[in-house]
Amino acid sequence: MANDDETVEITPGTPQFAKMVFKLNDAVTDDNLAVLNYNGNELTQIQDGVYAQPAFVNDNFNLFFVITQLIEEDWIIAFSKATIENDSEITDLSEPIPTGEGLNKLGEVSPDDANNLLQYFNTLSDANRGEWRLLQ
């Protein structure tokens, strides 16, 4: 991870951005869960300490938020791809992928939706709820 006093500009869509994760400043609790909801969807606890919600779903591509402690004690918002059967039944989620990698993949499919998601993360950052970190 970058030093706290180091600010580096990394552009979405680049290989370097694929190595970025969004780290929450606080643990996810019942009290702050609703602030993390996106686009009218609600985070659902799918197992102890793991929360998920749809970020983008169409017939050919989907991304789900997965929020959990992925790196030591840090709560990370990552993405996962879902296996969807019978049009709406989620039967499996892939291993989490870094936040930046998920946004890059979405940008290839739907740049407007990727920009909306990026704005969601920027809003969380502006509200001091989290920050971008570079995986080393």
C-alpha positions as YAML, in Angstrom:
chain: A
units: angstrom
residues:
- id: 1
  name: MET
  ca: [0.00, 0.00, 0.00]
- id: 2
  name: ALA
  ca: [1.12, 3.56, -0.60]
- id: 3
  name: ASN
  ca: [2.44, 5.64, 2.25]
- id: 4
  name: ASP
  ca: [-0.26, 7.76, 3.87]
- id: 5
  name: ASP
  ca: [1.52, 10.98, 2.88]
- id: 6
  name: GLU
  ca: [1.90, 9.90, -0.74]
- id: 7
  name: THR
  ca: [-0.77, 10.91, -3.25]
- id: 8
  name: VAL
  ca: [-0.62, 9.29, -6.65]
- id: 9
  name: GLU
  ca: [-3.13, 9.92, -9.44]
- id: 10
  name: ILE
  ca: [-4.15, 6.66, -11.10]
- id: 11
  name: THR
  ca: [-6.52, 6.75, -14.05]
- id: 12
  name: PRO
  ca: [-9.52, 4.39, -14.27]
- id: 13
  name: GLY
  ca: [-9.27, 1.97, -17.17]
- id: 14
  name: THR
  ca: [-5.51, 1.50, -16.82]
- id: 15
  name: PRO
  ca: [-3.69, -1.67, -15.70]
- id: 16
  name: GLN
  ca: [-2.46, 0.26, -12.62]
- id: 17
  name: PHE
  ca: [-6.07, 1.09, -11.63]
- id: 18
  name: ALA
  ca: [-6.88, -2.64, -11.71]
- id: 19
  name: LYS
  ca: [-4.63, -2.95, -8.63]
- id: 20
  name: MET
  ca: [-6.67, -0.45, -6.60]
- id: 21
  name: VAL
  ca: [-9.00, -1.41, -3.76]
- id: 22
  name: PHE
  ca: [-11.44, 0.74, -1.84]
- id: 23
  name: LYS
  ca: [-10.82, 0.46, 1.90]
- id: 24
  name: LEU
  ca: [-13.53, 1.50, 4.33]
- id: 25
  name: ASN
  ca: [-12.46, 3.64, 7.27]
- id: 26
  name: ASP
  ca: [-14.78, 1.80, 9.68]
- id: 27
  name: ALA
  ca: [-16.04, -1.73, 10.13]
- id: 28
  name: VAL
  ca: [-19.46, -2.49, 8.66]
- id: 29
  name: THR
  ca: [-22.15, -2.46, 11.35]
- id: 30
  name: ASP
  ca: [-25.95, -2.35, 11.44]
- id: 31
  name: ASP
  ca: [-25.63, 1.38, 12.14]
- id: 32
  name: ASN
  ca: [-23.64, 2.25, 9.01]
- id: 33
  name: LEU
  ca: [-24.79, -0.47, 6.61]
- id: 34
  name: ALA
  ca: [-27.43, 1.69, 4.88]
- id: 35
  name: VAL
  ca: [-24.89, 4.40, 3.95]
- id: 36
  name: LEU
  ca: [-23.15, 1.88, 1.72]
- id: 37
  name: ASN
  ca: [-26.25, 1.00, -0.31]
- id: 38
  name: TYR
  ca: [-25.97, 1.69, -4.03]
- id: 39
  name: ASN
  ca: [-28.58, 2.53, -6.65]
- id: 40
  name: GLY
  ca: [-31.59, 1.51, -4.57]
- id: 41
  name: ASN
  ca: [-30.13, -1.89, -3.67]
- id: 42
  name: GLU
  ca: [-29.41, -2.94, -0.10]
- id: 43
  name: LEU
  ca: [-26.41, -4.78, 1.26]
- id: 44
  name: THR
  ca: [-27.29, -8.23, 2.53]
- id: 45
  name: GLN
  ca: [-25.20, -10.26, 4.93]
- id: 46
  name: ILE
  ca: [-24.53, -13.51, 3.04]
- id: 47
  name: GLN
  ca: [-22.35, -15.02, 5.76]
- id: 48
  name: ASP
  ca: [-20.79, -13.82, 8.99]
- id: 49
  name: GLY
  ca: [-18.83, -10.65, 8.18]
- id: 50
  name: VAL
  ca: [-19.55, -10.77, 4.43]
- id: 51
  name: TYR
  ca: [-22.02, -8.44, 2.74]
- id: 52
  name: ALA
  ca: [-23.12, -8.34, -0.90]
- id: 53
  name: GLN
  ca: [-25.40, -6.38, -3.21]
- id: 54
  name: PRO
  ca: [-25.81, -5.98, -6.97]
- id: 55
  name: ALA
  ca: [-23.72, -3.23, -8.53]
- id: 56
  name: PHE
  ca: [-24.49, -3.99, -12.21]
- id: 57
  name: VAL
  ca: [-26.55, -6.76, -13.76]
- id: 58
  name: ASN
  ca: [-27.52, -7.40, -17.37]
- id: 59
  name: ASP
  ca: [-27.93, -10.55, -19.46]
- id: 60
  name: ASN
  ca: [-24.24, -10.82, -20.39]
- id: 61
  name: PHE
  ca: [-22.34, -9.33, -17.45]
- id: 62
  name: ASN
  ca: [-22.78, -8.75, -13.75]
- id: 63
  name: LEU
  ca: [-20.84, -7.35, -10.82]
- id: 64
  name: PHE
  ca: [-21.77, -7.57, -7.17]
- id: 65
  name: PHE
  ca: [-20.27, -5.59, -4.32]
- id: 66
  name: VAL
  ca: [-18.63, -7.84, -1.75]
- id: 67
  name: ILE
  ca: [-17.71, -6.09, 1.47]
- id: 68
  name: THR
  ca: [-15.59, -7.97, 4.00]
- id: 69
  name: GLN
  ca: [-12.27, -7.96, 5.80]
- id: 70
  name: LEU
  ca: [-10.04, -9.04, 2.93]
- id: 71
  name: ILE
  ca: [-6.69, -7.51, 3.83]
- id: 72
  name: GLU
  ca: [-5.71, -8.05, 7.47]
- id: 73
  name: GLU
  ca: [-8.24, -6.10, 9.55]
- id: 74
  name: ASP
  ca: [-9.23, -3.72, 6.70]
- id: 75
  name: TRP
  ca: [-12.79, -3.74, 5.41]
- id: 76
  name: ILE
  ca: [-12.63, -3.68, 1.62]
- id: 77
  name: ILE
  ca: [-15.30, -3.11, -1.02]
- id: 78
  name: ALA
  ca: [-14.40, -5.56, -3.77]
- id: 79
  name: PHE
  ca: [-16.42, -7.03, -6.63]
- id: 80
  name: SER
  ca: [-17.55, -10.52, -7.48]
- id: 81
  name: LYS
  ca: [-19.28, -12.05, -10.48]
- id: 82
  name: ALA
  ca: [-22.43, -14.03, -9.77]
- id: 83
  name: THR
  ca: [-23.76, -17.21, -11.28]
- id: 84
  name: ILE
  ca: [-27.43, -16.45, -11.87]
- id: 85
  name: GLU
  ca: [-29.92, -19.21, -12.66]
- id: 86
  name: ASN
  ca: [-33.63, -19.03, -13.45]
- id: 87
  name: ASP
  ca: [-33.26, -15.30, -14.29]
- id: 88
  name: SER
  ca: [-32.84, -14.13, -10.70]
- id: 89
  name: GLU
  ca: [-31.51, -16.89, -8.46]
- id: 90
  name: ILE
  ca: [-27.91, -16.25, -7.38]
- id: 91
  name: THR
  ca: [-26.27, -19.62, -6.89]
- id: 92
  name: ASP
  ca: [-22.61, -18.65, -6.56]
- id: 93
  name: LEU
  ca: [-20.25, -15.68, -6.27]
- id: 94
  name: SER
  ca: [-16.72, -15.73, -7.66]
- id: 95
  name: GLU
  ca: [-13.66, -15.01, -5.56]
- id: 96
  name: PRO
  ca: [-13.46, -11.26, -4.85]
- id: 97
  name: ILE
  ca: [-11.63, -9.15, -7.41]
- id: 98
  name: PRO
  ca: [-10.03, -5.76, -6.66]
- id: 99
  name: THR
  ca: [-12.30, -2.75, -6.85]
- id: 100
  name: GLY
  ca: [-10.33, -1.15, -9.69]
- id: 101
  name: GLU
  ca: [-10.26, -4.34, -11.75]
- id: 102
  name: GLY
  ca: [-14.04, -4.66, -11.45]
- id: 103
  name: LEU
  ca: [-14.55, -1.04, -12.51]
- id: 104
  name: ASN
  ca: [-12.20, -1.54, -15.47]
- id: 105
  name: LYS
  ca: [-14.15, -4.62, -16.60]
- id: 106
  name: LEU
  ca: [-17.46, -2.78, -16.23]
- id: 107
  name: GLY
  ca: [-15.99, 0.15, -18.19]
- id: 108
  name: GLU
  ca: [-15.45, -2.19, -21.14]
- id: 109
  name: VAL
  ca: [-19.13, -3.22, -21.05]
- id: 110
  name: SER
  ca: [-20.86, -0.02, -19.92]
- id: 111
  name: PRO
  ca: [-18.71, 3.11, -19.47]
- id: 112
  name: ASP
  ca: [-21.66, 5.13, -18.12]
- id: 113
  name: ASP
  ca: [-22.36, 2.60, -15.37]
- id: 114
  name: ALA
  ca: [-18.65, 2.41, -14.54]
- id: 115
  name: ASN
  ca: [-18.59, 6.21, -14.17]
- id: 116
  name: ASN
  ca: [-21.67, 6.08, -11.91]
- id: 117
  name: LEU
  ca: [-19.95, 3.50, -9.72]
- id: 118
  name: LEU
  ca: [-16.77, 5.55, -9.64]
- id: 119
  name: GLN
  ca: [-18.84, 8.53, -8.48]
- id: 120
  name: TYR
  ca: [-20.31, 6.33, -5.70]
- id: 121
  name: PHE
  ca: [-16.79, 5.58, -4.46]
- id: 122
  name: ASN
  ca: [-15.80, 9.24, -4.75]
- id: 123
  name: THR
  ca: [-18.84, 10.20, -2.67]
- id: 124
  name: LEU
  ca: [-17.84, 7.68, 0.01]
- id: 125
  name: SER
  ca: [-14.31, 9.10, -0.06]
- id: 126
  name: ASP
  ca: [-15.52, 12.71, 0.16]
- id: 127
  name: ALA
  ca: [-17.68, 11.74, 3.16]
- id: 128
  name: ASN
  ca: [-14.57, 10.27, 4.82]
- id: 129
  name: ARG
  ca: [-16.06, 6.76, 4.76]
- id: 130
  name: GLY
  ca: [-13.18, 5.21, 2.82]
- id: 131
  name: GLU
  ca: [-10.21, 5.67, 0.53]
- id: 132
  name: TRP
  ca: [-8.50, 4.18, -2.49]
- id: 133
  name: ARG
  ca: [-5.43, 2.06, -1.82]
- id: 134
  name: LEU
  ca: [-2.95, 0.52, -4.22]
- id: 135
  name: LEU
  ca: [-2.29, -3.20, -3.75]
- id: 136
  name: GLN
  ca: [1.42, -3.93, -3.58]
...
